[in-house]
Each structure stands twice: as structure tokens, then as C-alpha cells.
Amino acid sequence: MSDEISDLYECYYDFNYTDYPVEPFVFEHNRMCLKEPLCLTLLVVSVVIFLLGFCGNALVIWISGFKMKKTVNTTWYLSLAISDFVFCAFLPFSITNMAMEEWIFGRFMCKFTSFVKFLNMFSSIFLLVVISVDHCVSVVFPVWAQNHRTVKKAYIIVVLAWLLAISQGIPSLIFGDVLSHLDITICYNDYSLYQNGQELVTVRPLITGFIVPFIVIIFCYSIIILKLRTNRMTKNSKPFKVMTALVLAFFICWLPYHVFVLLELNHQNYDHTILYTGLKIGTSMAAANSFLNPVLYVFMGNDFKGSVLSKMEHAMADEECTTSRYLLRSSSMDYRASTHI
């Protein structure tokens, strides 16, 4: 990195210009993105993510919302698709910002696009937690789940999850701002008026939007695995493979972003080139999660000879009902056996 770019990076950190979707090198007069291999590659990747994510999630919304029977499962997947679809719909703003190395959409859109990105992260992980808990309850308490799992209750839970996600994304609306310098305008987070503002936007999402949810998910999966093994269903039942893939995809896509944003808190201890490169790659990987879900539905549907639509329908079907019925029969058989002793 040249001395001039290094000085600009120091200026970037002195003003606390940090957080997605900020581009630290926007003070450079020469538009270099289309000439730099990394930036050009990430720009192409972002366009692909937008096209696949927008179309793929629109297809999932149509299938789960209008074509399939309304069930608890389709309610979860519909909400996930809406979250990813909204995120992808706002990607062109970030793509334009990356290509032009300048923010041209004003202060409101600066705040709102950042808010949408955090809304997508929180709503996705909260919904994955809800689905994990729902599956756990269905396996551990099959009789209760059979009688109380309703679409109406699922919609209420989804609304609560979205309200919680909105509340977690509010800081991005507070700190988001624009700044003009040398006829270049940037979108950044202004922490100058808040002593712990950067920690609030960095550490809080890591804890509430990543670490705590995954602890809950791992706990639920541990219970599910133990229960299925007890009922000798591990080899015969695959009701949670799609959910497992969704959780793993979210973890893999968002982990690099959280790691580099956390490292950025102590940026003086790390090479700025590594941080800059890591943040850009981590941001692109996080965005990639928005188009992976429809892809997973297609490749994990067992109807390999069918169309894309049939594969998606199969992947989002209420497979856990088979497990619940098995566990209900198993519990009934255990009860009858105990009465004969």
C-alpha cells in the first residue's frame, strides 16, 4: 500500500469511519476499484449475489407464500426469504458505492441501507433460533407440539422476531451519516458524539446476533440428536438436514465479518492492509448468505429428477411431522409395554 493510501487509512480510523457498508479509501481521487483485482472481483461477486439472491428469494416467497399449503415450516422459510429478499433489493446501493468509491444517495439512504443490512443479520439469526427451538420442542414434546403448533402462533412469533431485529438495528440509524471531503462524499458511522458508540455497533451485534443465538441453537441440536438416538431414528430420519445447512451457512458466512470488525476495534495493533482486505472479503461473504438459502433448498431437495420448484417445495415441506408421528408411536408403544410389566 502506498504512503498516500496509508495516510488516508489513518485519517479513516482517526474519524472512526468504521462499519459496513463504509469504504475507507473513498478519499482517493482516482477511481481505482475497476483497476484493482480484489475490488473488481468483489464487485462482480456482489452483482452475482444480487441477481441470484433477488430472483432466488422471490421464487421462495412465491412458493412458500402462495403455492404451498400454509404450515409452520413454510411460515419460517417465508420469513427468512423475505429478510434476504429485502437485503438483496438494497444491494445495488452498495454495489454503486463500491464501483464509484463515493456515496451519491444522500444521508437518509446511508442510514437506511446500513439499517437494512443489520436487520437482515438479526432477523435471519433470530428466525434460525426460532426454528431450532421449534424443532427441539417437536422432538422432545411430540404430543404437545401436535396439539399446539399452529400457523397463527408461528406468525405471532415471526412478528416478535422481526420487532426484536428492528430494535437491534436502530443504532445504525443513529450513527449513520455522510461526509463530503475533496468533492467526494462518503457514507460512514459517526461515533464522535457517543463515547462507546463503536463498541455498541460492533460488540453488541457479535453477542446478541451471533454468539448467544448459536449457543441456543447448539443446545437445541444437542437435545434433538440425543432424543433421536434414543429412539433409534438417526439413520432413518432426515428431518433437520435443511435446517442444519442453513445454520452452518449463516455461521460460515458471518464469522469472518464479525472477526475482522472485532479486530478493527484495536486497529492500531494490526496491519491496515490486512484489516481492509479482511473487512471487504468478510462483508462480501456476509452478503453471500442472502442467496445461499434458495440454493440449499434446491440441492437438498430429494426429488433430484424434478424441477427446481419441486425440489424447493420438498426441502421446505413439513418433514418434522414424520418425526413427530414416529415419536408419538414410539411413546405410545413404550407406554403400552410398561403397562404389561
C-alpha positions in Angstrom: 0.0 0.0 0.0 1.3 3.4 -1.0 2.2 6.1 1.6 -0.7 8.2 0.4 -3.2 5.4 0.8 -1.7 4.7 4.3 -2.2 8.3 5.3 -5.8 8.1 4.1 -6.3 5.0 6.1 -5.0 6.7 9.3 -7.5 9.5 8.6 -10.2 7.0 8.2 -9.5 5.5 11.6 -9.0 8.8 13.3 -12.5 9.8 12.4 -13.9 6.3 13.4 -15.2 5.7 9.9 -15.9 2.1 10.6 -18.6 -0.4 9.8 -20.3 -2.0 6.9 -21.1 -0.6 4.3 -18.3 2.0 4.7 -15.4 2.1 2.1 -12.3 3.5 3.8 -10.5 4.6 0.6 -13.1 6.9 -0.8 -10.9 10.0 -0.3 -8.7 8.7 -3.2 -9.3 10.9 -6.3 -8.6 8.3 -8.8 -11.3 5.7 -9.1 -9.2 2.5 -8.6 -11.9 -0.2 -8.0 -12.2 -1.2 -11.6 -8.4 -1.5 -11.8 -7.8 -3.4 -8.6 -8.2 -7.2 -8.9 -9.7 -7.6 -5.4 -12.2 -4.8 -5.7 -13.2 -5.8 -9.2 -13.6 -9.4 -8.1 -15.8 -8.5 -5.1 -17.8 -6.1 -7.3 -18.6 -9.0 -9.7 -19.4 -11.3 -6.8 -21.8 -8.6 -5.4 -23.6 -8.4 -8.7 -23.9 -12.2 -8.8 -25.2 -12.2 -5.2 -27.8 -9.6 -6.1 -29.1 -11.4 -9.2 -29.2 -14.8 -7.6 -30.4 -13.6 -4.2 -33.2 -11.3 -5.6 -34.5 -13.9 -8.0 -34.0 -16.9 -5.8 -35.7 -15.4 -2.7 -38.5 -14.1 -4.9 -39.1 -17.6 -6.0 -39.0 -18.9 -2.5 -41.5 -16.2 -1.4 -43.8 -17.2 -4.3 -43.6 -21.0 -3.5 -43.8 -20.8 0.3 -46.3 -17.9 0.4 -48.7 -18.7 -2.4 -48.1 -22.1 -3.9 -47.6 -24.4 -0.8 -50.1 -25.2 1.9 -49.7 -22.8 4.9 -47.8 -24.6 7.6 -45.5 -23.7 10.5 -42.5 -24.7 8.4 -43.4 -22.7 5.4 -44.0 -19.7 7.7 -40.4 -19.9 8.9 -39.0 -20.2 5.4 -41.2 -17.5 4.0 -40.0 -15.1 6.7 -36.3 -16.0 6.0 -36.8 -15.4 2.3 -38.4 -12.0 2.9 -35.5 -11.0 5.0 -33.0 -12.0 2.4 -35.1 -10.5 -0.5 -35.2 -7.1 1.2 -31.4 -7.2 1.8 -30.8 -8.1 -1.9 -33.1 -5.4 -3.0 -30.9 -2.8 -1.4 -27.6 -4.3 -2.6 -27.4 -2.1 -5.8 -26.8 0.9 -3.4 -23.7 -0.8 -2.0 -22.6 -2.0 -5.4 -22.8 1.5 -6.8 -20.9 2.8 -3.8 -18.2 0.2 -4.3 -17.8 0.9 -8.0 -17.9 4.7 -7.8 -16.0 4.8 -4.5 -18.4 7.5 -3.5 -21.8 7.7 -1.8 -24.3 9.5 -4.0 -27.7 8.6 -2.4 -27.8 11.1 0.5 -27.9 10.8 4.3 -31.3 9.1 4.6 -30.3 6.2 2.3 -26.9 6.0 4.0 -28.7 5.3 7.3 -31.4 3.1 5.9 -29.2 0.8 3.8 -27.0 0.2 6.8 -30.1 -0.5 8.9 -31.4 -3.0 6.3 -28.1 -4.9 6.5 -28.3 -5.2 10.2 -32.0 -6.0 10.0 -31.2 -8.9 7.7 -28.5 -10.3 10.0 -30.6 -10.1 13.2 -33.8 -11.3 11.6 -32.1 -14.2 10.0 -30.3 -15.5 13.1 -33.4 -14.9 15.3 -35.5 -16.9 12.9 -32.9 -19.7 12.8 -33.1 -19.7 16.6 -36.9 -19.9 16.5 -36.8 -22.8 14.0 -34.2 -24.7 16.2 -36.4 -24.3 19.3 -39.5 -25.3 17.3 -37.8 -28.5 16.1 -36.5 -29.2 19.5 -39.9 -28.9 21.1 -41.4 -31.1 18.3 -39.0 -33.8 19.1 -38.9 -33.6 22.9 -42.7 -32.9 23.3 -44.3 -34.5 20.3 -47.8 -34.7 21.8 -47.8 -31.1 22.9 -46.4 -30.0 19.5 -49.0 -32.0 17.7 -51.8 -30.1 19.6 -50.3 -26.6 19.9 -48.1 -25.9 16.9 -50.3 -23.7 14.7 -49.7 -21.3 11.8 -51.3 -18.4 13.7 -48.8 -18.8 16.6 -46.0 -19.1 14.1 -47.0 -15.8 12.6 -47.0 -14.1 16.0 -43.6 -15.4 16.8 -42.3 -14.2 13.4 -43.6 -10.7 14.1 -41.9 -10.7 17.5 -38.6 -11.8 16.0 -38.8 -9.0 13.4 -39.6 -6.4 16.0 -36.6 -7.6 18.1 -34.4 -7.4 15.0 -35.7 -3.9 14.2 -34.8 -2.8 17.7 -31.3 -4.2 17.4 -30.7 -2.4 14.1 -31.7 1.1 15.4 -28.1 2.1 16.3 -27.2 2.0 12.6 -29.9 4.7 12.1 -28.4 6.8 14.8 -24.7 6.7 13.8 -25.1 6.6 10.1 -24.0 9.9 8.4 -22.5 11.3 5.3 -19.4 13.5 4.9 -18.0 15.4 2.0 -14.3 15.9 1.6 -12.4 17.0 -1.5 -15.6 16.8 -3.6 -16.1 13.2 -2.5 -19.0 12.1 -0.3 -18.8 9.0 1.9 -21.3 7.1 4.0 -19.9 6.3 7.4 -20.7 5.8 11.1 -20.1 8.9 13.2 -19.2 8.0 16.8 -17.9 11.4 17.8 -20.9 12.3 19.9 -21.1 8.9 21.7 -18.3 7.6 23.9 -19.0 3.9 23.4 -20.7 4.2 20.1 -18.3 2.0 18.1 -18.4 -0.8 20.7 -22.2 -0.6 20.7 -22.3 -1.2 16.9 -19.5 -3.7 16.9 -19.6 -5.8 20.1 -23.4 -5.8 20.6 -24.2 -7.5 17.2 -21.5 -10.0 17.9 -23.0 -11.0 21.2 -26.8 -10.7 20.5 -26.7 -11.5 16.8 -24.1 -14.3 16.7 -22.7 -15.8 20.0 -25.8 -16.1 22.1 -28.0 -17.4 19.3 -25.5 -20.1 18.3 -25.3 -21.2 22.0 -29.1 -21.6 21.9 -29.0 -23.4 18.6 -26.2 -25.8 19.7 -28.2 -26.6 22.9 -31.3 -27.4 20.9 -29.4 -29.6 18.4 -27.7 -31.5 21.2 -31.1 -32.3 22.7 -32.5 -33.3 19.3 -29.6 -35.6 18.5 -29.8 -37.3 21.9 -33.6 -37.8 21.5 -33.4 -39.2 18.0 -30.6 -41.6 19.0 -32.7 -42.7 22.0 -35.5 -43.6 19.5 -33.1 -45.1 17.0 -34.0 -42.7 14.3 -30.6 -41.3 13.4 -30.2 -43.4 10.3 -33.8 -43.5 9.2 -34.9 -39.8 9.7 -33.5 -36.7 8.0 -36.0 -34.0 9.2 -33.4 -31.4 10.1 -30.8 -31.6 7.3 -32.1 -28.4 5.6 -32.1 -26.5 8.9 -28.6 -27.7 9.7 -27.4 -26.5 6.3 -29.0 -23.1 6.9 -27.3 -22.7 10.3 -23.9 -23.8 9.0 -24.2 -21.4 6.0 -25.1 -18.5 8.3 -22.2 -19.3 10.7 -19.6 -19.7 7.9 -20.7 -16.5 6.0 -20.9 -14.2 9.0 -18.0 -15.4 11.1 -15.2 -13.6 9.1 -17.2 -10.4 9.2 -17.5 -10.4 12.9 -13.9 -11.4 13.4 -12.5 -8.5 11.4 -14.9 -6.0 12.8 -13.9 -7.0 16.2 -10.2 -6.7 15.3 -10.9 -3.2 13.9 -11.7 -2.0 17.5 -7.9 -2.3 18.1 -6.8 -1.4 14.6 -3.6 0.2 15.8 -2.3 -3.3 16.6 -2.9 -4.8 13.2 -1.7 -4.1 9.6 -4.3 -1.9 8.0 -4.0 -3.6 4.6 -5.0 -6.9 6.2 -7.9 -5.3 8.1 -9.1 -3.6 4.9 -8.9 -6.7 2.8 -10.4 -8.8 5.6 -13.3 -6.4 6.0 -14.1 -6.3 2.3 -14.0 -10.1 1.9 -15.9 -10.6 5.2 -18.6 -8.2 4.0 -19.0 -10.0 0.7 -19.2 -13.4 2.5 -21.9 -12.0 4.8 -23.8 -10.7 1.8 -23.5 -14.2 0.1 -25.6 -15.7 2.8 -28.6 -13.9 1.4 -28.6 -16.1 -1.8 -27.4 -19.4 -0.3 -30.8 -20.4 1.3 -32.6 -20.8 -2.1 -29.6 -22.7 -3.4 -29.7 -25.0 -0.4 -33.4 -25.7 -0.9 -32.7 -26.8 -4.5 -29.7 -29.0 -3.8 -31.1 -30.6 -0.6 -34.5 -31.5 -2.1 -34.6 -35.2 -2.6 -36.6 -35.0 -5.8 -33.5 -35.0 -8.0 -35.4 -35.7 -11.1 -37.9 -33.0 -10.6 -37.9 -29.3 -11.4 -36.4 -26.5 -9.3 -39.8 -25.7 -8.0 -40.5 -29.3 -6.8 -37.1 -29.5 -5.2 -37.7 -26.3 -3.2 -41.2 -27.5 -2.2 -39.7 -30.8 -1.0 -37.0 -29.0 1.0 -39.4 -26.7 2.7 -42.1 -29.3 3.4 -43.0 -30.2 7.0 -40.6 -33.1 7.3 -40.6 -32.9 11.0 -44.2 -34.2 11.1 -42.8 -37.6 10.2 -40.5 -37.4 13.2 -43.4 -36.3 15.4 -45.6 -39.2 14.3 -42.7 -41.6 14.9 -42.1 -40.3 18.3 -45.8 -40.4 19.1 -46.0 -44.0 18.1 -42.8 -44.7 20.0 -44.1 -43.1 23.2 -47.3 -45.0 22.8 -45.6 -48.3 22.4 -43.3 -47.6 25.4 -46.4 -46.8 27.5 -48.2 -50.0 26.4 -45.1 -52.0 27.1 -44.8 -50.5 30.6 -48.4 -51.4 31.4 -47.7 -55.1 30.7 -44.9 -55.3 33.1 
